[in-house]
Each structure stands twice: as structure tokens, then as C-alpha cells.
Amino acid sequence: MRNQRLLLIAIIISSVLSPFLSAAMNVALPQLSKDLGMNAAELSWVNMSFLLASAAFCIPLGKMADRIGRRKMFIIGNYIVLLTSAACIFAQETYFFLALRFIQGIGSSMLFVTGTAIITSAFPKESRGKFLGYNVTAVYIGLSAAPVLGGFLIEFLSWHSLFYVSIINSIIVVVLMHFYHGDDWKMGRNEPFDWIGSIVYIVFMSLLMYGFANIIHPEALIMTTIGAIGVVGFVLYEYRRTHPVFDVRFFGSSRRYAFSNLAALINYAATFAVGFLLSLYFQYTRNLSPAATGAILMIQPVVMAVSATISGRLSDKYDSRILASSGMLLSAIGVGMLFFANAETPHEFFYTALAILGIGFGFFSTPNTHSIMNSVEPPQFGTASATLSTMRISGQMISMGMAALFISWLIGAQKVNASNALLLVDVMQYVFGIFFFLLLLGTWFSWARGKHAA
């Protein structure tokens, strides 16, 4: 049991890191714009470069983790995050910084695809929801700490201090994992690895995601189309493989698995960019400091952390479909409220909307994860975790892509400043309106997965 606790602590600490860094980066955007000379479009790529790499590499790395060992892959990922964080501190040029964030995304994807799979493998089914809830709560603790701690560090030190936090975090996790003595959860190590499928997936998924994020440009539309065709070709290729890198046949055999993953994709696509847009809105349109902005934005993840823990325990006893679908409907109400925000909306309005969004997200995420992991057998835990991570990261990428699309359309390549800050309100109304209808669609998919026990 001591080994299991050590393992859980290491994964929880690691689960705090990526969301902390991503959310804190949102608060650091004005400083990054000033220090590295980034325009509005380039600022959106601070997180999108990270997400692009994660989305493109999750599936191949999830399969690779099953072969070399999930614990080993988890440790390698932490080392990559550590080294890229150290390099980011010395970055003085926009594209070098974005390249480091891309590599950091590859390392973080190693953590995404192994963390949930390790917890699912290490703990018994009857208490799995509770421990998955702890892990999801850790994510929201990272999101909660980012606006406040991140805003404080940025305001009184600089954006570089965020990467010092990342370095310390990674060192602690690596040390803990070296003290862990237990299973490495290797599965299918004698099966041939699908290198062709992996390369095809990485290339076309990258084209699809990059093109979508810049779709306002004609060449990006071509890239998106090629990427979409390539992903379809990848699915057809994998369907005929005996040992695929991504077992697409399982989607057709399990309605619960397919619809739960689709609901996760929609949920993240319709919520992730909320923090990014509100951070710009509060700092540029409302002239708040990074710390004050962080204090408002922390409401959502704090409420998420509490509700995710509660919903995790409930999902061990009650139908995950009811919990997850109710949560997504609440998220739709929260985002729908934000659609009506303008340049003079009282802060209390945002407090209420973000709290509702936090409750909804927390009640969706853990039960939905529990439902997905309980619908597969142990040999498929790695692939299921990688698939869920891909849905999450692809959704986040789509979310940021929609935000970047409307920023490019309404503001263009110029820097955000006092003269164009009011245009951020127009951007928010377009994006949050789309997000609202996406969440209603996602609620239907979440419910349509069918009734099942916890």
C-alpha cells in the first residue's frame, strides 16, 4: 500500500503541473508580448504549440508506453518537461520559445497517456472512481493555483518564474518515482509496433490542427483539408491492421466508449479557451493587473476541484451518465451567461458564471473518465487513456483555434492595446456563442451513451 500511495502522490503532483503552466501562461501573455515582441496571433500559439504536439503524439506514445512500460514513459516525460522548462527561462526570441513549448507538449503527452492508465491499473475497480477523482482534482488544483500563484509570480518577479516552478515540480516527481518499486505495466511488448500508422497519424493530425488554428488563411484551409483526408485514411488503414497503434474497431463495438470520448472532445472544445479570452479581456479591456485577473479566474478551477472530488466518489455508486450529462448542461449555462458580457459587466456576474461552469466541468470530467476506463479491459488501459487524452487535447486545440480564428479576423496581426481592446468583447461573444451550442450537443452525446452501472 505504501508503494501505491507513493505512486499516487507522484502522479497527482505531476497532474498539477501542466494545467498550472498552461493557465499561468494565459496570465503572462501581456509580459510575453512585451518581452518577446509577440502579436495577438502569436500569443495564441503560446499554448497552441504545446497542445498541437500533445494532440499529435498522444496516440503513438500511449501505445509505446504499453510496450516499454508506463512508469518508464512517465519518468521520461517528466525529464523532457524539466529540460524544456530550463531552456524556456533563457528564451529571448518568439519562435525559439514556441518551439520549446512544442517539445514540452511532447513530454507532457507522455504524462497524460500514462497517469490515468497507471491509476486504473494500480487500484481496484470498486474504488477506482475515488482515485481518478483525486487525479482530476489535482488538475483543477493546478488550474486554481495558476491565476493566483502565477499572477503573483508574474507581477512581482516575471514570467520566467513559472518555469522555475515547473523545474522543481518535475524534480520532485522524478525522485518519488525512483523510490517506487512495483509493476511497470508492460502490455503487448512482443507485438510489432505500427510505425507507419504512427507517422501517418502524427503528420496528418499536425496538418489538421495547425491548419484549423489558422483557417482564415487560404493555405491553412488547404492544410486542414489534407489533414482531415489523411486522418480518415489513417482510420481506414488502422481498421485493417492486426496490431494497430490505435484500435479504431473498439469505437464501433462499444457505444459507451465512443460517445463518452466524443462528449469529452466537445466538452474541452467548448470550455478551454474561456480562461485565455477572459485573461486578455480583464487585463486589456478592464485594465486589471495579472494578480487581480488571476483572483477572478481562480473561481472556476477551485469550484472544479471540489466538485470533481465529490463526483468521483458518486461515480463509484451512481450512473456516470446522469452525473456527466448534468455537469455538461451546467457548463452550457455558465458559458451561455458569459456570452452576454460586455465592457462594463459587473465582476459579480463573472463570479457567478465561472462558479457554474466550474461545477459543471467537475461533475462531467471524473464520471466521464470513470465511464471510459471501466468500459475496457486492463490490456487496453494505456490505449484508452491515450485516446481520452487525445480527445481532451484535440478539444483544447480546437477551442484555442476558434479563439485564434476570431482574434485574427477581428483584431488581425497587430498587438492587443488600448485602441483595439474593446474588440475582445466581440471576439468573446462570437466564441462563447459557438461554445454554448457545442455544449448542448455534447450533453446529448453524453446522455445517448446509454444507461450503465458505475
MISEZA-458837 format. One line per 8 residues: number of its first residue (from 1); for each residue x, y, z of C-alpha. Coordinates in nm, 4 decimals, always signed. Each point is the difference from the previous one (the first is absolute). Layout:
<nodes>
NUM	X Y Z | ...
</nodes>
This chain:
<nodes>
1	+0.0000 +0.0000 +0.0000 | +0.2939 +0.2335 +0.0695 | +0.1140 -0.0490 -0.3599 | -0.3476 +0.0846 -0.1272 | -0.0119 +0.3192 +0.2062 | +0.3434 +0.1022 -0.1282 | -0.1179 -0.0619 -0.3547 | -0.3214 +0.1955 +0.0515
9	+0.1857 +0.2960 +0.1539 | +0.2434 +0.0129 -0.2941 | -0.2805 -0.0085 -0.2572 | -0.2049 +0.2593 +0.1889 | +0.2970 +0.2386 +0.0239 | +0.0655 -0.0501 -0.3713 | -0.3683 +0.0590 -0.0787 | +0.0235 +0.3404 +0.1658
17	+0.2846 +0.1162 -0.2258 | -0.1311 +0.0174 -0.3584 | -0.3275 +0.1755 +0.0810 | +0.1843 +0.2381 +0.2337 | +0.2491 +0.0952 -0.2700 | -0.2619 +0.0353 -0.2746 | -0.2396 +0.2075 +0.2122 | +0.2823 +0.2158 +0.1399
25	+0.1250 +0.0596 -0.3549 | -0.3381 +0.1636 -0.0730 | +0.0647 +0.2517 +0.2773 | +0.3567 +0.0543 -0.1273 | -0.1045 +0.0865 -0.3564 | +0.0402 +0.3810 +0.0318 | +0.3544 -0.0436 +0.1385 | +0.0870 -0.2521 -0.2718
33	-0.1312 +0.2418 -0.2616 | +0.2243 +0.2736 +0.1372 | +0.3159 -0.2065 +0.0600 | -0.0081 -0.2214 -0.3108 | -0.1832 +0.2391 -0.2347 | -0.2996 -0.2280 -0.0603 | -0.3081 +0.1266 -0.1831 | -0.3571 -0.1127 +0.0774
41	+0.0123 -0.3012 -0.2337 | +0.3395 -0.1159 +0.1321 | -0.1228 +0.0229 +0.3600 | -0.2658 -0.2614 -0.0747 | +0.2810 -0.2375 -0.1027 | +0.1612 +0.0076 +0.3464 | -0.2470 -0.2699 +0.1018 | -0.0975 -0.1253 -0.3456
49	+0.3552 -0.1131 -0.0854 | -0.0065 -0.2046 +0.3203 | -0.3435 -0.1427 -0.0812 | +0.0891 -0.0754 -0.3618 | +0.2908 -0.2215 +0.1048 | -0.2066 -0.1705 +0.2687 | -0.2877 -0.0733 -0.2386 | +0.2301 -0.1367 -0.2703
57	+0.2086 -0.2263 +0.2243 | -0.2459 -0.1329 +0.2621 | -0.1214 -0.3055 -0.1929 | +0.3448 -0.1297 -0.1130 | +0.1537 +0.0689 +0.3422 | -0.2894 -0.1733 +0.1758 | +0.0656 -0.3154 -0.2010 | +0.3739 +0.0345 +0.0528
65	-0.0571 +0.0304 +0.3767 | -0.1741 -0.3380 -0.0014 | +0.3136 -0.1524 -0.1550 | +0.2832 +0.1632 +0.1961 | -0.1928 +0.0443 +0.3255 | -0.2357 +0.2740 +0.1130 | +0.2150 +0.0923 +0.3005 | +0.3097 +0.0378 -0.2195
73	-0.1899 +0.2175 -0.2498 | -0.1331 +0.2110 +0.2882 | +0.3531 +0.0666 +0.1277 | +0.1335 +0.0833 -0.3490 | -0.2809 +0.2507 -0.0454 | +0.0910 +0.1739 +0.3249 | +0.3632 +0.0288 -0.1092 | -0.1045 +0.1612 -0.3306
81	-0.2250 +0.2496 +0.1809 | +0.2857 +0.0793 +0.2407 | +0.2568 +0.0654 -0.2750 | -0.2308 +0.2068 -0.2207 | -0.1075 +0.2082 +0.2998 | +0.3654 +0.0788 +0.0707 | +0.0514 +0.1008 -0.3649 | -0.3123 +0.2214 -0.0016
89	+0.1528 +0.2138 +0.2750 | +0.2756 +0.1095 -0.2409 | -0.2212 +0.0441 -0.3087 | +0.0226 +0.3471 -0.1527 | -0.1640 -0.0568 -0.3374 | -0.3651 -0.0797 -0.0816 | +0.0406 -0.3040 -0.2231 | +0.2679 -0.1601 +0.2165
97	-0.2342 +0.0327 +0.2985 | -0.2919 -0.1485 -0.1967 | +0.2223 -0.2886 -0.1168 | +0.0880 -0.0767 +0.3614 | -0.3684 +0.0027 +0.0908 | -0.0582 -0.2489 -0.2843 | +0.2647 -0.2387 +0.1390 | -0.1427 +0.0536 +0.3478
105	-0.3354 -0.1120 -0.1406 | +0.1566 -0.3298 -0.1126 | +0.1389 -0.0571 +0.3494 | -0.3303 +0.0882 +0.1630 | -0.1869 -0.2378 -0.2310 | +0.2097 -0.2798 +0.1534 | -0.1447 +0.0994 +0.3371 | -0.3558 +0.0255 -0.1331
113	-0.0044 -0.3456 -0.1568 | +0.1513 -0.1783 +0.3018 | -0.1463 +0.1729 +0.3073 | -0.3619 -0.1139 -0.0347 | +0.1063 -0.3450 -0.1259 | +0.2315 -0.0528 +0.2994 | -0.2707 +0.0958 +0.2518 | -0.2525 -0.2250 -0.1751
121	+0.2485 -0.2896 +0.0074 | +0.1244 +0.0532 +0.3567 | -0.3303 +0.0361 +0.1858 | -0.3016 -0.2356 +0.0263 | -0.3078 +0.0604 -0.2151 | -0.2350 +0.0577 +0.2942 | +0.2010 +0.3043 +0.1198 | +0.1329 +0.1127 -0.3367
129	-0.2337 +0.2980 -0.0298 | +0.1278 +0.1417 +0.3298 | +0.3647 -0.0125 -0.1080 | -0.0749 +0.1285 -0.3491 | -0.1863 +0.2797 +0.1762 | +0.3143 +0.0829 +0.1976 | +0.1962 +0.0214 -0.3243 | -0.2583 +0.2209 -0.1712
137	-0.0107 +0.2160 +0.3129 | +0.3788 +0.0392 -0.0248 | -0.0449 +0.1394 -0.3500 | -0.2430 +0.2566 +0.1342 | +0.2300 +0.0855 +0.2901 | +0.2593 +0.0869 -0.2634 | -0.2573 +0.2116 -0.1804 | -0.1032 +0.1609 +0.3304
145	+0.3559 +0.0835 +0.1043 | +0.0970 +0.1355 -0.3412 | -0.1958 +0.3267 -0.0007 | +0.0906 +0.0885 +0.3608 | +0.3517 -0.1416 +0.0445 | +0.0795 +0.0525 -0.3681 | -0.1380 +0.3541 +0.0048 | +0.2033 +0.0800 +0.3135
153	+0.3217 -0.1440 -0.1470 | -0.0506 +0.1784 -0.3313 | -0.0800 +0.3355 +0.1582 | +0.2800 +0.0048 +0.2574 | +0.2664 -0.2088 -0.1774 | -0.0615 -0.0786 -0.3685 | -0.1408 -0.2666 -0.2302 | +0.3330 -0.1849 +0.0307
161	-0.0906 -0.0950 +0.3582 | -0.2780 -0.2289 -0.1286 | +0.2607 -0.2307 -0.1494 | +0.1943 -0.0118 +0.3272 | -0.3188 -0.1414 +0.1561 | -0.0178 -0.2531 -0.2851 | +0.3623 -0.1075 +0.0567 | -0.0504 -0.0521 +0.3746
169	-0.3217 -0.1939 -0.0636 | +0.1652 -0.2348 -0.2519 | +0.2980 -0.0667 +0.2273 | -0.2300 -0.1012 +0.2884 | -0.1985 -0.2358 -0.2231 | +0.3111 -0.1651 -0.1452 | +0.1453 -0.0565 +0.3499 | -0.3272 -0.1529 +0.1242
177	-0.0232 -0.2322 -0.3013 | +0.3561 -0.1226 +0.0541 | -0.1007 -0.1023 +0.3536 | -0.3021 -0.1896 -0.1325 | +0.0535 -0.3750 -0.0267 | -0.2816 -0.1752 -0.1797 | -0.1564 -0.0980 -0.3282 | +0.0906 +0.1861 -0.3198
185	-0.3183 -0.1199 -0.1779 | +0.1461 -0.1200 -0.3288 | -0.2615 -0.1345 -0.2409 | +0.0444 -0.1503 -0.3442 | +0.3774 +0.0426 -0.0032 | +0.0368 -0.2851 -0.2524 | -0.2453 +0.1530 -0.2462 | +0.1478 +0.1860 -0.3005
193	-0.0240 +0.3764 +0.0384 | -0.1973 +0.1810 -0.2688 | +0.2621 +0.2565 -0.1069 | -0.1731 +0.0826 -0.3291 | -0.3308 +0.0693 +0.1735 | +0.1765 +0.2115 +0.2643 | +0.1792 +0.2173 -0.2568 | -0.3148 +0.0408 -0.2104
201	-0.1963 +0.1022 +0.3093 | +0.2586 +0.2538 +0.1202 | +0.0380 +0.1630 -0.3438 | -0.3680 +0.0317 -0.0879 | -0.1193 +0.0830 +0.3511 | +0.2578 +0.2816 +0.0083 | -0.1177 +0.1298 -0.3390 | -0.3640 -0.0139 +0.1137
209	+0.0571 +0.1786 +0.3302 | +0.2430 +0.2626 -0.1327 | -0.2172 +0.0702 -0.3001 | -0.3158 +0.0344 +0.2074 | +0.1673 +0.2486 +0.2354 | +0.0883 +0.2212 -0.3009 | -0.2983 -0.0845 -0.2196 | -0.0665 +0.3653 -0.0854
217	+0.2940 -0.0225 -0.2449 | -0.0476 -0.1866 -0.3353 | +0.3128 -0.2156 +0.0406 | -0.1162 -0.1056 +0.3462 | -0.3344 -0.1105 -0.1439 | +0.1915 -0.2263 -0.2391 | +0.2039 -0.1410 +0.2907 | -0.3188 -0.0651 +0.1991
225	-0.1575 -0.1825 -0.2929 | +0.3109 -0.2135 -0.0599 | +0.0224 -0.0727 +0.3722 | -0.3653 -0.1050 +0.0222 | +0.0333 -0.2302 -0.3031 | +0.3193 -0.1452 +0.1474 | -0.1654 -0.0696 +0.3372 | -0.2850 -0.1807 -0.1778
233	+0.2602 -0.2015 -0.1931 | +0.1741 -0.0792 +0.3290 | -0.3257 -0.1349 +0.1467 | -0.0576 -0.2232 -0.3055 | +0.3617 -0.1231 +0.0145 | -0.0188 -0.0761 +0.3718 | -0.3295 -0.1864 -0.0411 | +0.1766 -0.2619 -0.2122
241	+0.3068 -0.0354 +0.2238 | +0.0397 -0.3043 +0.2261 | +0.2067 +0.2009 +0.2496 | -0.1038 +0.3634 -0.0513 | +0.1485 +0.2940 +0.1863 | -0.3610 +0.1136 +0.0489 | -0.2735 -0.2653 +0.0168 | -0.2814 +0.1861 -0.1754
249	-0.2153 -0.3143 -0.0071 | -0.0707 +0.0373 +0.3693 | -0.1927 +0.3216 -0.0668 | -0.2482 -0.1967 -0.2061 | -0.0350 -0.2789 +0.2551 | -0.0690 +0.2182 +0.3070 | -0.2555 +0.2817 -0.0133 | +0.0925 +0.1044 +0.3534
257	+0.3701 +0.0315 -0.0892 | -0.0637 +0.1857 -0.3271 | -0.2591 +0.2478 +0.1283 | +0.1879 +0.0689 +0.3259 | +0.3141 +0.0865 -0.1969 | -0.1992 +0.2178 -0.2394 | -0.1608 +0.1800 +0.2950 | +0.3484 +0.0634 +0.1435
265	+0.1184 +0.1447 -0.3338 | -0.2969 +0.2378 -0.0155 | +0.0283 +0.0966 +0.3681 | +0.3609 +0.1147 -0.0308 | -0.0596 +0.1611 -0.3405 | -0.2730 +0.2153 +0.1568 | +0.1724 +0.1002 +0.3256 | +0.3803 +0.0134 -0.0244
273	+0.0353 +0.3422 -0.1650 | -0.2222 +0.1668 +0.2616 | +0.2978 +0.0711 +0.2281 | +0.2138 +0.1252 -0.2909 | -0.2616 +0.2475 -0.1212 | -0.1009 +0.1205 +0.3461 | +0.3664 +0.0542 +0.0922 | +0.0443 +0.2314 -0.2997
281	-0.3363 +0.1658 +0.0678 | +0.0702 +0.0810 +0.3649 | +0.3547 +0.1241 -0.0588 | -0.0546 +0.1973 -0.3209 | -0.3695 +0.0981 -0.0031 | -0.0473 +0.0428 +0.3767 | +0.3621 +0.1015 +0.0815 | +0.0406 -0.2454 +0.2891
289	+0.3422 -0.1173 +0.1230 | +0.1169 -0.3607 -0.0508 | -0.0648 -0.0716 +0.3706 | -0.3513 +0.1472 -0.0084 | -0.0762 -0.1887 -0.3222 | +0.1255 -0.3198 +0.1606 | -0.2193 +0.0501 +0.3051 | -0.3112 +0.0051 -0.2227
297	+0.1057 -0.2873 -0.2253 | +0.0796 -0.2254 +0.2972 | -0.3712 -0.0297 +0.0847 | -0.0685 -0.2547 -0.2736 | +0.2847 -0.2464 +0.0787 | -0.0538 +0.0231 +0.3787 | -0.3642 -0.0978 -0.0453 | +0.1121 -0.2660 -0.2504
305	+0.2351 -0.1553 +0.2554 | -0.2740 -0.0343 +0.2602 | -0.2670 -0.1281 -0.2397 | +0.2392 -0.2456 -0.1710 | +0.0801 -0.1646 +0.3340 | -0.3691 -0.0295 +0.0862 | -0.0963 -0.1318 -0.3437 | +0.2858 -0.2535 +0.0092
313	-0.1389 -0.1586 +0.3157 | -0.3553 +0.0138 -0.1350 | +0.1074 -0.1727 -0.3233 | +0.0973 -0.3096 +0.2042 | -0.3657 -0.0306 +0.1047 | -0.2204 +0.1656 -0.2620 | -0.0469 +0.0046 -0.3768 | +0.2831 +0.2038 -0.1543
321	-0.2278 +0.0996 -0.2873 | -0.2283 +0.2051 +0.2267 | +0.2906 +0.1701 +0.1801 | +0.1979 +0.0825 -0.3165 | -0.2992 +0.1188 -0.2040 | -0.1255 +0.2231 +0.2818 | +0.3497 +0.1460 +0.0315 | +0.0247 +0.0828 -0.3681
329	-0.3414 +0.1672 +0.0049 | +0.1150 +0.2210 +0.2890 | +0.3116 +0.0889 -0.2008 | -0.2267 +0.1100 -0.2859 | -0.1865 +0.2308 +0.2390 | +0.3281 +0.1513 +0.1258 | +0.1367 +0.0636 -0.3501 | -0.3406 +0.1289 -0.1108
337	+0.0183 +0.2631 +0.2742 | +0.3461 +0.1118 -0.1169 | -0.1422 +0.0609 -0.3488 | -0.1845 +0.3053 +0.1406 | +0.3103 +0.1622 +0.1537 | +0.1088 +0.3434 -0.1233 | +0.2613 +0.2621 +0.0876 | -0.1945 +0.1143 +0.3089
345	-0.1358 -0.3291 +0.1375 | +0.0292 -0.0128 +0.3822 | +0.2635 -0.2345 +0.1369 | -0.2671 -0.1838 +0.2022 | -0.1532 -0.1198 -0.3267 | +0.3272 -0.1695 -0.0920 | +0.0305 -0.1526 +0.3490 | -0.3388 -0.1689 -0.0438
353	+0.0591 -0.1184 -0.3572 | +0.3446 -0.1435 +0.0804 | -0.1333 -0.1773 +0.3107 | -0.2782 -0.1654 -0.2014 | +0.2496 -0.0969 -0.2697 | +0.2295 -0.1463 +0.2669 | -0.2752 -0.2140 +0.1529 | -0.1020 -0.1239 -0.3433
361	+0.3531 -0.0852 -0.1099 | +0.0777 -0.1821 +0.3260 | -0.3168 -0.2088 -0.0160 | +0.0661 -0.0928 -0.3622 | +0.3702 -0.0803 -0.0001 | +0.0510 -0.2666 +0.2680 | -0.3150 -0.2093 -0.0697 | +0.0704 +0.0144 -0.3732
369	+0.3591 -0.1174 +0.0526 | -0.1256 -0.2737 +0.2325 | -0.2504 -0.1122 -0.2640 | +0.2674 -0.0208 -0.2715 | +0.2558 -0.1900 +0.2090 | -0.2611 -0.2447 +0.1322 | -0.1106 -0.0850 -0.3543 | +0.3361 -0.1613 -0.0918
377	+0.2116 -0.2898 +0.1289 | +0.3452 +0.0458 +0.1658 | +0.2018 -0.0636 -0.3208 | -0.1832 +0.2967 -0.1571 | +0.0499 +0.2443 +0.2881 | +0.2974 +0.1682 -0.1686 | -0.1808 +0.0431 -0.3312 | -0.3195 +0.1179 +0.1736
385	+0.1964 +0.2537 +0.2036 | +0.1825 +0.1204 -0.3131 | -0.3285 +0.0269 -0.1912 | -0.1610 +0.2011 +0.2790 | +0.3081 +0.2241 +0.0163 | -0.0183 +0.0502 -0.3762 | -0.3676 +0.0946 +0.0255 | +0.0814 +0.2458 +0.2776
393	+0.2999 +0.1571 -0.1713 | -0.1634 +0.0064 -0.3441 | -0.2993 +0.1691 +0.1599 | +0.2267 +0.2542 +0.1668 | +0.1758 +0.0598 -0.3328 | -0.3336 +0.0491 -0.1775 | -0.1076 +0.2376 +0.2759 | +0.3154 +0.2107 -0.0319
401	-0.0274 -0.0229 -0.3784 | -0.3467 +0.1553 +0.0074 | +0.1262 +0.2764 +0.2296 | +0.3001 +0.0624 -0.2278 | -0.2265 -0.0015 -0.3061 | -0.2201 +0.2809 +0.1302 | +0.2969 +0.1947 +0.1390 | +0.1654 -0.0161 -0.3429
409	-0.3250 +0.1010 -0.1684 | -0.0914 +0.2911 +0.2288 | +0.3385 +0.1233 +0.1301 | +0.2489 -0.1333 -0.2544 | +0.3764 -0.0317 +0.0456 | +0.0383 +0.3207 +0.2027 | +0.0715 -0.0011 +0.3725 | -0.2936 +0.0266 +0.2391
417	-0.0038 +0.3514 +0.1511 | -0.2354 +0.2682 +0.1292 | -0.1097 +0.0948 -0.3542 | -0.1344 -0.3460 -0.0876 | -0.0714 -0.1493 +0.3455 | -0.3768 +0.0443 -0.0395 | +0.0108 -0.2384 -0.2966 | +0.0732 -0.2777 +0.2513
425	-0.3646 +0.0267 +0.1105 | -0.1111 -0.0762 -0.3569 | +0.2425 -0.2935 -0.0137 | -0.1430 -0.1366 +0.3265 | -0.3598 +0.0243 -0.1201 | +0.0703 -0.1904 -0.3215 | +0.2052 -0.2708 +0.1738 | -0.2215 -0.0433 +0.3077
433	-0.3103 -0.0190 -0.2197 | +0.1541 -0.2905 -0.1941 | +0.1159 -0.1621 +0.3256 | -0.3542 +0.0104 +0.1432 | -0.1506 -0.1959 -0.2901 | +0.2905 -0.2460 +0.0022 | -0.0643 -0.0752 +0.3687 | -0.3683 -0.0659 -0.0700
441	+0.1055 -0.2458 -0.2716 | +0.2509 -0.1579 +0.2385 | -0.2698 -0.0429 +0.2645 | -0.2013 -0.2043 -0.2490 | +0.2967 -0.2260 -0.0812 | +0.0755 -0.0433 +0.3697 | -0.3573 -0.1110 +0.0671 | -0.0241 -0.2118 -0.3172
449	+0.2874 -0.2270 +0.1122 | -0.2672 -0.2079 +0.1743 | -0.0760 -0.0974 +0.3573 | +0.2595 -0.2012 +0.1859 | +0.1157 -0.0707 +0.3499 | +0.2838 +0.1966 +0.1556
</nodes>
